[in-house]
Amino acid sequence: MSQSRVSTLWSFRLGPIVILLLLISASGAAFGHGGVSIADDMCVMQVGPYRAHFTGYQPERRATQEFCEDIPEVGRSIFVIDFINDELRHMETDFRIIKDVNNIGIRAKYEDLGTKEDIERATVYYRPAEIVATGTFNADHTFPEQGHFIGLVTARNPETGKEIISVFPFAVGIFHWGRMLARIGLILALVGGLAGFFITRALRKSR
């Protein structure tokens, strides 16, 4: 068997594997901010060792469209958090949105936010702490202008007083070219893999 034929045959056999790997990488890609990432087509929030689903809506502007990173437009936004781990159902949980007054950006951590007084001054929305036995809570806030913000979910053990905090920066009404280009690159990689597979198969048939 000629070397070119062996190469073509191997390309034909490896084509589906390459495509499968690309699809897996696409489904598992995490375009996330801080404590929120995308996994299995769901937005997952990490709260210490525990996890929760995070979903946002803009019912007046985007109907039932869901988002889990940046908010596409200014206006009313509804945040829905569903606990994955039952441990969170027994903890006092609050939700806060602060203005990113120090321009920390998407790599913000809790220690970057300053003192509790600094956080209070930058707060634009606060949902008081309570035990959410149902495992789901909503937050409703209207953003009057575009900008960068940071969400904080704090869960406190009522017995020990220990707190765990999830920090997730996000933008409102701001288009990010970097993340869009990353997604376009991923799509192009998938298209290229498919094209290579079919071209290889066509060459094999012609021989």
N, CA and C atoms as a LAMMPS dump frame, in Angstrom:
ITEM: TIMESTEP
0
ITEM: NUMBER OF ATOMS
621
ITEM: BOX BOUNDS ff ff ff
-5.0000000000000000e+02 5.0000000000000000e+02
-5.0000000000000000e+02 5.0000000000000000e+02
-5.0000000000000000e+02 5.0000000000000000e+02
ITEM: ATOMS id mol type element x y z
1 1 1 N 0.863 -1.207 0
2 1 2 C 0 0 0
3 1 3 C 0.889 1.242 0
4 2 1 N 0.6 2.206 -0.854
5 2 2 C 1.432 3.402 -0.955
6 2 3 C 1.3 4.255 0.291
7 3 1 N 2.35 5.073 0.528
8 3 2 C 2.355 5.948 1.708
9 3 3 C 1.206 6.946 1.663
10 4 1 N 0.91 7.477 0.454
11 4 2 C -0.171 8.455 0.338
12 4 3 C -1.509 7.819 0.654
13 5 1 N -1.681 6.543 0.217
14 5 2 C -2.946 5.864 0.491
15 5 3 C -3.094 5.58 1.985
16 6 1 N -1.993 5.165 2.619
17 6 2 C -2.027 4.937 4.071
18 6 3 C -2.388 6.211 4.799
19 7 1 N -1.767 7.334 4.376
20 7 2 C -2.047 8.628 5.005
21 7 3 C -3.502 9.008 4.848
22 8 1 N -4.039 8.784 3.632
23 8 2 C -5.437 9.125 3.384
24 8 3 C -6.364 8.268 4.226
25 9 1 N -6.027 6.95 4.33
26 9 2 C -6.869 6.043 5.104
27 9 3 C -6.882 6.417 6.572
28 10 1 N -5.709 6.757 7.086
29 10 2 C -5.647 7.186 8.485
30 10 3 C -6.416 8.477 8.708
31 11 1 N -6.331 9.409 7.751
32 11 2 C -7.078 10.661 7.863
33 11 3 C -8.565 10.391 7.877
34 12 1 N -8.995 9.429 7.051
35 12 2 C -10.412 9.092 6.995
36 12 3 C -10.884 8.524 8.33
37 13 1 N -10.043 7.661 8.924
38 13 2 C -10.435 7.051 10.182
39 13 3 C -10.357 8.013 11.35
40 14 1 N -9.41 8.928 11.275
41 14 2 C -9.248 9.882 12.371
42 14 3 C -10.195 11.056 12.267
43 15 1 N -10.776 11.279 11.068
44 15 2 C -11.662 12.424 10.887
45 15 3 C -12.771 12.5 11.909
46 16 1 N -13.58 11.425 12.075
47 16 2 C -14.667 11.474 13.06
48 16 3 C -14.164 11.703 14.472
49 17 1 N -12.968 11.138 14.799
50 17 2 C -12.422 11.32 16.145
51 17 3 C -12.09 12.781 16.393
52 18 1 N -11.473 13.424 15.378
53 18 2 C -11.136 14.843 15.514
54 18 3 C -12.395 15.683 15.71
55 19 1 N -13.422 15.387 14.903
56 19 2 C -14.675 16.135 15.024
57 19 3 C -15.289 15.937 16.389
58 20 1 N -15.262 14.679 16.887
59 20 2 C -15.824 14.4 18.206
60 20 3 C -15.093 15.184 19.284
61 21 1 N -13.764 15.219 19.193
62 21 2 C -12.989 15.973 20.175
63 21 3 C -13.313 17.457 20.125
64 22 1 N -13.508 17.985 18.919
65 22 2 C -13.862 19.392 18.782
66 22 3 C -15.226 19.677 19.386
67 23 1 N -16.172 18.755 19.153
68 23 2 C -17.505 18.94 19.722
69 23 3 C -17.47 18.887 21.23
70 24 1 N -16.659 17.963 21.779
71 24 2 C -16.53 17.879 23.23
72 24 3 C -15.945 19.152 23.787
73 25 1 N -14.906 19.669 23.104
74 25 2 C -14.294 20.91 23.585
75 25 3 C -15.268 22.062 23.503
76 26 1 N -16.136 22.061 22.494
77 26 2 C -17.115 23.135 22.358
78 26 3 C -18.139 23.078 23.466
79 27 1 N -18.64 21.867 23.78
80 27 2 C -19.679 21.745 24.797
81 27 3 C -19.143 22.022 26.178
82 28 1 N -17.842 21.776 26.382
83 28 2 C -17.287 21.973 27.708
84 28 3 C -16.557 23.284 27.868
85 29 1 N -16.543 24.117 26.849
86 29 2 C -15.816 25.376 26.932
87 29 3 C -16.406 26.264 27.999
88 30 1 N -15.549 26.87 28.799
89 30 2 C -16.024 27.694 29.903
90 30 3 C -15.695 29.148 29.633
91 31 1 N -16.645 29.863 29.04
92 31 2 C -16.488 31.298 28.861
93 31 3 C -17.101 31.943 30.094
94 32 1 N -16.419 31.896 31.207
95 32 2 C -17.044 32.299 32.456
96 32 3 C -16.396 33.503 33.096
97 33 1 N -17.101 34.049 34.046
98 33 2 C -16.608 35.175 34.821
99 33 3 C -16.519 34.751 36.277
100 34 1 N -15.318 34.656 36.815
101 34 2 C -15.179 34.396 38.232
102 34 3 C -15.886 33.127 38.659
103 35 1 N -16.915 33.285 39.498
104 35 2 C -17.601 32.128 40.06
105 35 3 C -18.615 31.501 39.162
106 36 1 N -18.839 32.015 37.956
107 36 2 C -19.827 31.45 37.035
108 36 3 C -19.127 30.936 35.791
109 37 1 N -19.487 29.728 35.36
110 37 2 C -18.938 29.165 34.135
111 37 3 C -20.039 28.412 33.412
112 38 1 N -19.741 28.011 32.168
113 38 2 C -20.7 27.273 31.356
114 38 3 C -20.271 25.822 31.295
115 39 1 N -21.161 24.914 31.681
116 39 2 C -20.879 23.481 31.625
117 39 3 C -22.151 22.758 31.239
118 40 1 N -22.041 21.9 30.204
119 40 2 C -23.197 21.126 29.748
120 40 3 C -24.391 22.027 29.437
121 41 1 N -24.106 23.154 28.791
122 41 2 C -25.141 24.103 28.376
123 41 3 C -25.872 24.743 29.548
124 42 1 N -25.293 24.686 30.725
125 42 2 C -25.903 25.312 31.889
126 42 3 C -24.89 26.22 32.555
127 43 1 N -25.377 27.308 33.134
128 43 2 C -24.51 28.217 33.864
129 43 3 C -24.365 27.7 35.288
130 44 1 N -23.146 27.44 35.701
131 44 2 C -22.895 26.87 37.012
132 44 3 C -22.12 27.864 37.86
133 45 1 N -22.642 28.137 39.036
134 45 2 C -21.986 29.03 39.987
135 45 3 C -21.321 28.208 41.077
136 46 1 N -20.074 28.522 41.367
137 46 2 C -19.34 27.842 42.425
138 46 3 C -19.417 28.695 43.681
139 47 1 N -20.005 28.134 44.745
140 47 2 C -20.099 28.829 46.035
141 47 3 C -19.3 28.002 47.033
142 48 1 N -18.033 28.342 47.203
143 48 2 C -17.168 27.509 48.027
144 48 3 C -17.096 26.118 47.418
145 49 1 N -17.32 25.071 48.217
146 49 2 C -17.294 23.704 47.685
147 49 3 C -18.608 23.287 47.029
148 50 1 N -19.602 24.177 47.042
149 50 2 C -20.928 23.846 46.536
150 50 3 C -21.192 24.532 45.194
151 51 1 N -22.256 24.047 44.525
152 51 2 C -22.581 24.598 43.211
153 51 3 C -24.059 24.956 43.123
154 52 1 N -24.347 25.886 42.215
155 52 2 C -25.727 26.305 41.968
156 52 3 C -25.863 26.67 40.497
157 53 1 N -27.07 26.512 39.955
158 53 2 C -27.353 26.987 38.594
159 53 3 C -27.662 28.472 38.661
160 54 1 N -27.127 29.2 37.69
161 54 2 C -27.352 30.642 37.627
162 54 3 C -27.945 30.982 36.272
163 55 1 N -29.075 31.674 36.271
164 55 2 C -29.719 32.06 35.018
165 55 3 C -30.253 33.476 35.132
166 56 1 N -30.111 34.247 34.06
167 56 2 C -30.635 35.606 34.029
168 56 3 C -31.63 35.786 32.894
169 57 1 N -32.562 36.704 33.103
170 57 2 C -33.583 36.994 32.093
171 57 3 C -33.784 38.504 31.998
172 58 1 N -34.205 38.944 30.821
173 58 2 C -34.677 40.312 30.625
174 58 3 C -36.045 40.214 29.944
175 59 1 N -37.103 39.958 30.718
176 59 2 C -38.419 39.63 30.137
177 59 3 C -38.999 40.706 29.233
178 60 1 N -38.779 41.986 29.55
179 60 2 C -39.342 43.047 28.72
180 60 3 C -38.608 43.211 27.393
181 61 1 N -37.325 42.836 27.349
182 61 2 C -36.514 43.098 26.167
183 61 3 C -36.123 41.828 25.408
184 62 1 N -35.925 40.709 26.121
185 62 2 C -35.44 39.488 25.484
186 62 3 C -36.366 38.297 25.722
187 63 1 N -37.609 38.549 26.103
188 63 2 C -38.61 37.492 26.31
189 63 3 C -38.054 36.427 27.252
190 64 1 N -38.02 35.163 26.799
191 64 2 C -37.559 34.074 27.661
192 64 3 C -36.103 33.695 27.416
193 65 1 N -35.373 34.504 26.652
194 65 2 C -33.963 34.211 26.395
195 65 3 C -33.179 34.209 27.699
196 66 1 N -32.307 33.212 27.86
197 66 2 C -31.504 33.091 29.072
198 66 3 C -30.088 33.612 28.833
199 67 1 N -29.474 34.111 29.895
200 67 2 C -28.062 34.471 29.828
201 67 3 C -27.421 34.115 31.158
202 68 1 N -26.116 33.938 31.134
203 68 2 C -25.447 33.598 32.396
204 68 3 C -24.116 34.315 32.561
205 69 1 N -23.803 35.195 31.659
206 69 2 C -22.605 35.991 31.826
207 69 3 C -23.015 37.461 31.828
208 70 1 N -22.736 38.139 30.719
209 70 2 C -23.073 39.552 30.64
210 70 3 C -24.557 39.741 30.328
211 71 1 N -25.078 40.878 30.749
212 71 2 C -26.46 41.237 30.471
213 71 3 C -26.46 42.068 29.196
214 72 1 N -27.203 41.653 28.184
215 72 2 C -27.079 42.294 26.871
216 72 3 C -27.539 43.742 26.812
217 73 1 N -28.551 44.132 27.613
218 73 2 C -29.108 45.478 27.516
219 73 3 C -29.352 46.063 28.908
220 74 1 N -29.415 47.38 28.958
221 74 2 C -29.811 48.028 30.207
222 74 3 C -31.304 47.78 30.418
223 75 1 N -31.76 47.939 31.645
224 75 2 C -33.17 47.716 31.938
225 75 3 C -33.353 46.655 33.005
226 76 1 N -34.575 46.191 33.122
227 76 2 C -34.905 45.22 34.162
228 76 3 C -34.278 43.857 33.874
229 77 1 N -33.703 43.269 34.911
230 77 2 C -33.083 41.949 34.795
231 77 3 C -33.496 41.102 35.995
232 78 1 N -33.787 39.84 35.728
233 78 2 C -34.16 38.903 36.779
234 78 3 C -33.101 37.812 36.862
235 79 1 N -32.581 37.596 38.057
236 79 2 C -31.587 36.561 38.297
237 79 3 C -32.25 35.412 39.06
238 80 1 N -32.017 34.199 38.602
239 80 2 C -32.568 33.017 39.259
240 80 3 C -31.411 32.095 39.634
241 81 1 N -31.337 31.733 40.907
242 81 2 C -30.283 30.85 41.393
243 81 3 C -30.915 29.607 42
244 82 1 N -30.536 28.444 41.449
245 82 2 C -31.032 27.15 41.931
246 82 3 C -29.873 26.372 42.541
247 83 1 N -30.011 25.993 43.804
248 83 2 C -28.955 25.246 44.471
249 83 3 C -28.864 23.824 43.917
250 84 1 N -27.662 23.403 43.583
251 84 2 C -27.427 22.026 43.174
252 84 3 C -27.175 21.157 44.402
253 85 1 N -26.379 21.679 45.336
254 85 2 C -26.069 20.953 46.563
255 85 3 C -27.054 21.318 47.665
256 86 1 N -27.628 20.318 48.3
257 86 2 C -28.633 20.552 49.335
258 86 3 C -28.074 21.287 50.55
259 87 1 N -26.758 21.23 50.751
260 87 2 C -26.166 21.916 51.894
261 87 3 C -26.502 23.402 51.899
262 88 1 N -26.628 23.987 50.7
263 88 2 C -26.923 25.416 50.607
264 88 3 C -28.331 25.739 51.099
265 89 1 N -29.228 24.768 51.074
266 89 2 C -30.597 24.991 51.541
267 89 3 C -30.665 25.266 53.048
268 90 1 N -29.613 24.896 53.758
269 90 2 C -29.6 25.06 55.213
270 90 3 C -28.727 26.236 55.646
271 91 1 N -28.286 27.029 54.678
272 91 2 C -27.42 28.161 54.989
273 91 3 C -28.141 29.475 54.709
274 92 1 N -27.755 30.512 55.435
275 92 2 C -28.316 31.846 55.202
276 92 3 C -27.618 32.455 53.986
277 93 1 N -28.406 32.758 52.97
278 93 2 C -27.82 33.199 51.693
279 93 3 C -28.314 34.594 51.332
280 94 1 N -27.397 35.459 50.932
281 94 2 C -27.795 36.771 50.423
282 94 3 C -27.182 36.984 49.053
283 95 1 N -27.69 37.983 48.358
284 95 2 C -27.234 38.285 46.995
285 95 3 C -27.059 39.79 46.868
286 96 1 N -25.913 40.179 46.328
287 96 2 C -25.572 41.599 46.232
288 96 3 C -24.979 41.888 44.86
289 97 1 N -25.298 43.067 44.329
290 97 2 C -24.67 43.548 43.102
291 97 3 C -23.985 44.868 43.424
292 98 1 N -22.707 44.963 43.081
293 98 2 C -21.99 46.211 43.323
294 98 3 C -21.457 46.747 42.002
295 99 1 N -21.274 48.026 41.952
296 99 2 C -20.653 48.674 40.795
297 99 3 C -19.151 48.433 40.856
298 100 1 N -18.566 48.079 39.724
299 100 2 C -17.122 47.861 39.677
300 100 3 C -16.421 49.218 39.624
301 101 1 N -16.426 49.898 40.754
302 101 2 C -15.922 51.271 40.809
303 101 3 C -14.409 51.349 40.62
304 102 1 N -13.709 50.254 40.893
305 102 2 C -12.248 50.254 40.763
306 102 3 C -11.772 49.616 39.461
307 103 1 N -12.726 49.317 38.553
308 103 2 C -12.381 48.723 37.251
309 103 3 C -11.506 47.475 37.414
310 104 1 N -11.931 46.58 38.284
311 104 2 C -11.164 45.36 38.534
312 104 3 C -11.266 44.406 37.357
313 105 1 N -12.457 44.322 36.776
314 105 2 C -12.629 43.474 35.601
315 105 3 C -13.024 42.046 35.927
316 106 1 N -12.896 41.173 34.906
317 106 2 C -13.441 39.829 35.007
318 106 3 C -12.645 38.916 35.934
319 107 1 N -11.487 39.33 36.382
320 107 2 C -10.69 38.51 37.293
321 107 3 C -10.846 38.942 38.751
322 108 1 N -11.894 39.662 39.04
323 108 2 C -12.104 40.18 40.393
324 108 3 C -12.259 39.058 41.415
325 109 1 N -11.647 39.244 42.558
326 109 2 C -11.789 38.353 43.7
327 109 3 C -12.313 39.167 44.881
328 110 1 N -12.801 38.455 45.884
329 110 2 C -13.408 39.151 47.019
330 110 3 C -12.426 40.107 47.687
331 111 1 N -11.178 39.667 47.815
332 111 2 C -10.186 40.519 48.476
333 111 3 C -9.871 41.778 47.685
334 112 1 N -10.278 41.821 46.404
335 112 2 C -10.051 43.018 45.592
336 112 3 C -11.097 44.103 45.835
337 113 1 N -12.155 43.763 46.544
338 113 2 C -13.3 44.674 46.656
339 113 3 C -13.18 45.682 47.786
340 114 1 N -12.147 45.574 48.605
341 114 2 C -11.96 46.529 49.692
342 114 3 C -12.654 46.101 50.969
343 115 1 N -12.919 47.055 51.826
344 115 2 C -13.554 46.777 53.109
345 115 3 C -15.059 46.572 52.931
346 116 1 N -15.711 46.128 54.007
347 116 2 C -17.163 45.977 53.964
348 116 3 C -17.84 47.324 53.704
349 117 1 N -17.238 48.377 54.215
350 117 2 C -17.786 49.715 53.969
351 117 3 C -17.676 50.086 52.492
352 118 1 N -16.539 49.731 51.879
353 118 2 C -16.363 49.986 50.443
354 118 3 C -17.417 49.233 49.633
355 119 1 N -17.668 48.001 50.024
356 119 2 C -18.657 47.179 49.325
357 119 3 C -20.05 47.776 49.49
358 120 1 N -20.363 48.234 50.685
359 120 2 C -21.669 48.849 50.935
360 120 3 C -21.869 50.087 50.064
361 121 1 N -20.83 50.904 49.96
362 121 2 C -20.938 52.14 49.168
363 121 3 C -21.133 51.837 47.687
364 122 1 N -20.554 50.743 47.215
365 122 2 C -20.646 50.409 45.802
366 122 3 C -21.886 49.578 45.47
367 123 1 N -22.669 49.206 46.478
368 123 2 C -23.82 48.329 46.268
369 123 3 C -24.955 49.049 45.542
370 124 1 N -25.467 48.386 44.5
371 124 2 C -26.626 48.918 43.778
372 124 3 C -27.869 48.054 44.008
373 125 1 N -27.662 46.848 44.511
374 125 2 C -28.798 45.964 44.824
375 125 3 C -28.383 45.02 45.948
376 126 1 N -29.321 44.789 46.879
377 126 2 C -29.035 43.838 47.955
378 126 3 C -30.289 43.057 48.312
379 127 1 N -30.159 41.748 48.336
380 127 2 C -31.229 40.858 48.781
381 127 3 C -30.793 40.279 50.114
382 128 1 N -31.505 40.618 51.203
383 128 2 C -31.074 40.212 52.555
384 128 3 C -30.943 38.697 52.698
385 129 1 N -30.1 38.308 53.636
386 129 2 C -29.832 36.897 53.872
387 129 3 C -31.05 36.187 54.454
388 130 1 N -31.274 34.978 53.982
389 130 2 C -32.319 34.115 54.522
390 130 3 C -32.008 32.675 54.164
391 131 1 N -32.597 31.754 54.904
392 131 2 C -32.456 30.34 54.584
393 131 3 C -33.456 30.008 53.484
394 132 1 N -32.953 29.546 52.351
395 132 2 C -33.795 29.26 51.188
396 132 3 C -34.041 27.755 51.139
397 133 1 N -35.044 27.301 51.876
398 133 2 C -35.312 25.864 51.984
399 133 3 C -35.757 25.257 50.665
400 134 1 N -36.367 26.067 49.792
401 134 2 C -36.828 25.556 48.496
402 134 3 C -35.672 25.305 47.536
403 135 1 N -34.525 25.932 47.802
404 135 2 C -33.372 25.765 46.936
405 135 3 C -33.332 26.697 45.751
406 136 1 N -34.311 27.609 45.65
407 136 2 C -34.356 28.554 44.523
408 136 3 C -34.714 29.935 45.025
409 137 1 N -33.973 30.947 44.577
410 137 2 C -34.376 32.317 44.891
411 137 3 C -34.145 33.223 43.689
412 138 1 N -34.942 34.281 43.629
413 138 2 C -34.884 35.242 42.529
414 138 3 C -34.405 36.593 43.039
415 139 1 N -33.825 37.352 42.136
416 139 2 C -33.466 38.746 42.412
417 139 3 C -33.873 39.572 41.205
418 140 1 N -34.46 40.723 41.455
419 140 2 C -35.013 41.559 40.386
420 140 3 C -34.419 42.955 40.511
421 141 1 N -33.692 43.385 39.482
422 141 2 C -33.062 44.705 39.534
423 141 3 C -33.095 45.36 38.161
424 142 1 N -33.308 46.656 38.142
425 142 2 C -33.301 47.415 36.895
426 142 3 C -32.004 48.216 36.795
427 143 1 N -31.246 47.97 35.746
428 143 2 C -30.002 48.696 35.505
429 143 3 C -30.306 49.913 34.64
430 144 1 N -30.149 51.111 35.168
431 144 2 C -30.493 52.31 34.399
432 144 3 C -29.46 52.701 33.35
433 145 1 N -28.245 52.145 33.464
434 145 2 C -27.188 52.507 32.524
435 145 3 C -26.223 51.342 32.344
436 146 1 N -25.475 51.382 31.249
437 146 2 C -24.504 50.323 31.003
438 146 3 C -23.306 50.487 31.92
439 147 1 N -22.561 49.411 32.078
440 147 2 C -21.388 49.476 32.939
441 147 3 C -20.925 48.097 33.362
442 148 1 N -19.914 48.077 34.216
443 148 2 C -19.37 46.833 34.74
444 148 3 C -19.772 46.685 36.212
445 149 1 N -20.184 45.467 36.548
446 149 2 C -20.688 45.192 37.886
447 149 3 C -20.087 43.885 38.406
448 150 1 N -20.288 43.639 39.69
449 150 2 C -19.812 42.412 40.322
450 150 3 C -20.93 41.86 41.195
451 151 1 N -21.273 40.606 40.956
452 151 2 C -22.276 39.939 41.77
453 151 3 C -21.617 39.183 42.913
454 152 1 N -22.281 39.167 44.06
455 152 2 C -21.767 38.454 45.231
456 152 3 C -22.879 37.59 45.816
457 153 1 N -22.63 36.312 45.939
458 153 2 C -23.536 35.42 46.654
459 153 3 C -22.792 34.947 47.899
460 154 1 N -23.361 35.245 49.063
461 154 2 C -22.737 34.865 50.326
462 154 3 C -23.613 33.85 51.036
463 155 1 N -23.051 32.712 51.377
464 155 2 C -23.762 31.677 52.128
465 155 3 C -23.095 31.529 53.49
466 156 1 N -23.912 31.591 54.539
467 156 2 C -23.381 31.566 55.908
468 156 3 C -23.983 30.408 56.687
469 157 1 N -23.118 29.628 57.318
470 157 2 C -23.57 28.538 58.168
471 157 3 C -24.113 29.132 59.47
472 158 1 N -25.41 28.975 59.764
473 158 2 C -25.986 29.615 60.946
474 158 3 C -25.441 29.059 62.263
475 159 1 N -24.859 27.878 62.24
476 159 2 C -24.337 27.281 63.467
477 159 3 C -22.897 27.697 63.748
478 160 1 N -22.081 27.692 62.716
479 160 2 C -20.666 28.02 62.909
480 160 3 C -20.337 29.474 62.576
481 161 1 N -21.226 30.12 61.803
482 161 2 C -20.957 31.49 61.386
483 161 3 C -19.987 31.585 60.219
484 162 1 N -19.515 30.448 59.704
485 162 2 C -18.564 30.452 58.587
486 162 3 C -19.256 30.894 57.305
487 163 1 N -18.59 31.769 56.548
488 163 2 C -19.141 32.286 55.3
489 163 3 C -18.339 31.795 54.099
490 164 1 N -19.057 31.53 53.014
491 164 2 C -18.419 31.249 51.736
492 164 3 C -19.041 32.2 50.71
493 165 1 N -18.205 32.729 49.822
494 165 2 C -18.652 33.795 48.926
495 165 3 C -18.291 33.458 47.482
496 166 1 N -19.254 33.65 46.605
497 166 2 C -19.006 33.523 45.167
498 166 3 C -18.986 34.921 44.565
499 167 1 N -17.965 35.214 43.786
500 167 2 C -17.792 36.526 43.158
501 167 3 C -17.827 36.344 41.646
502 168 1 N -18.728 37.049 40.966
503 168 2 C -18.788 36.916 39.508
504 168 3 C -18.995 38.278 38.853
505 169 1 N -17.957 38.805 38.213
506 169 2 C -18.068 40.076 37.484
507 169 3 C -18.904 39.896 36.224
508 170 1 N -19.595 40.947 35.822
509 170 2 C -20.356 40.914 34.571
510 170 3 C -20.549 42.334 34.064
511 171 1 N -20.908 42.439 32.807
512 171 2 C -21.139 43.739 32.185
513 171 3 C -22.601 43.861 31.795
514 172 1 N -23.072 45.093 31.716
515 172 2 C -24.445 45.37 31.304
516 172 3 C -24.411 46.285 30.088
517 173 1 N -25.02 45.818 28.983
518 173 2 C -25.125 46.656 27.79
519 173 3 C -23.818 46.929 27.083
520 174 1 N -22.81 46.068 27.287
521 174 2 C -21.497 46.267 26.668
522 174 3 C -21.146 45.028 25.86
523 175 1 N -20.806 45.238 24.598
524 175 2 C -20.442 44.12 23.723
525 175 3 C -18.953 43.853 23.859
526 176 1 N -18.592 42.575 24.055
527 176 2 C -17.196 42.197 24.232
528 176 3 C -16.692 41.469 22.989
529 177 1 N -15.832 42.11 22.239
530 177 2 C -15.289 41.525 21.016
531 177 3 C -14.426 40.305 21.309
532 178 1 N -13.702 40.321 22.42
533 178 2 C -12.794 39.216 22.724
534 178 3 C -13.519 37.891 22.841
535 179 1 N -14.602 37.858 23.61
536 179 2 C -15.347 36.612 23.771
537 179 3 C -16.043 36.212 22.485
538 180 1 N -16.504 37.207 21.698
539 180 2 C -17.142 36.887 20.426
540 180 3 C -16.134 36.252 19.461
541 181 1 N -14.915 36.797 19.416
542 181 2 C -13.883 36.238 18.539
543 181 3 C -13.503 34.827 18.975
544 182 1 N -13.493 34.586 20.284
545 182 2 C -13.181 33.241 20.773
546 182 3 C -14.233 32.245 20.317
547 183 1 N -15.488 32.639 20.371
548 183 2 C -16.567 31.76 19.932
549 183 3 C -16.507 31.53 18.417
550 184 1 N -16.201 32.612 17.66
551 184 2 C -16.078 32.472 16.208
552 184 3 C -14.935 31.517 15.865
553 185 1 N -13.822 31.629 16.587
554 185 2 C -12.695 30.731 16.355
555 185 3 C -13.069 29.279 16.601
556 186 1 N -13.861 29.042 17.648
557 186 2 C -14.298 27.686 17.939
558 186 3 C -15.195 27.141 16.836
559 187 1 N -16.096 27.984 16.337
560 187 2 C -16.987 27.572 15.25
561 187 3 C -16.182 27.266 13.988
562 188 1 N -15.199 28.125 13.685
563 188 2 C -14.365 27.898 12.506
564 188 3 C -13.581 26.593 12.626
565 189 1 N -13.132 26.28 13.848
566 189 2 C -12.42 25.016 14.049
567 189 3 C -13.33 23.832 13.771
568 190 1 N -14.577 23.929 14.208
569 190 2 C -15.534 22.854 13.945
570 190 3 C -15.813 22.714 12.453
571 191 1 N -16.014 23.856 11.795
572 191 2 C -16.275 23.828 10.351
573 191 3 C -15.073 23.249 9.611
574 192 1 N -13.87 23.655 10.023
575 192 2 C -12.667 23.139 9.379
576 192 3 C -12.528 21.635 9.56
577 193 1 N -12.851 21.144 10.75
578 193 2 C -12.786 19.71 11.002
579 193 3 C -13.76 18.936 10.13
580 194 1 N -14.975 19.452 10.014
581 194 2 C -15.972 18.799 9.163
582 194 3 C -15.554 18.819 7.692
583 195 1 N -15.055 19.978 7.231
584 195 2 C -14.627 20.096 5.843
585 195 3 C -13.491 19.125 5.544
586 196 1 N -12.518 19.036 6.456
587 196 2 C -11.411 18.116 6.257
588 196 3 C -11.869 16.677 6.187
589 197 1 N -12.848 16.331 7.021
590 197 2 C -13.378 14.972 7.027
591 197 3 C -14.023 14.609 5.693
592 198 1 N -14.883 15.496 5.185
593 198 2 C -15.595 15.189 3.944
594 198 3 C -14.669 15.228 2.73
595 199 1 N -13.696 16.136 2.731
596 199 2 C -12.734 16.177 1.632
597 199 3 C -11.904 14.898 1.603
598 200 1 N -11.474 14.452 2.779
599 200 2 C -10.69 13.225 2.863
600 200 3 C -11.501 12.027 2.376
601 201 1 N -12.784 11.983 2.774
602 201 2 C -13.64 10.877 2.355
603 201 3 C -13.845 10.89 0.822
604 202 1 N -13.999 12.111 0.257
605 202 2 C -14.165 12.215 -1.18
606 202 3 C -12.922 11.747 -1.917
607 203 1 N -11.739 12.111 -1.402
608 203 2 C -10.493 11.674 -2.022
609 203 3 C -10.328 10.166 -1.943
610 204 1 N -10.748 9.609 -0.831
611 204 2 C -10.625 8.162 -0.68
612 204 3 C -11.525 7.44 -1.677
613 205 1 N -12.74 7.938 -1.871
614 205 2 C -13.655 7.311 -2.817
615 205 3 C -13.135 7.421 -4.249
616 206 1 N -12.487 8.571 -4.557
617 206 2 C -11.998 8.777 -5.917
618 206 3 C -10.854 7.831 -6.264
619 207 1 N -10.202 7.292 -5.236
620 207 2 C -9.091 6.383 -5.462
621 207 3 C -9.528 4.919 -5.394
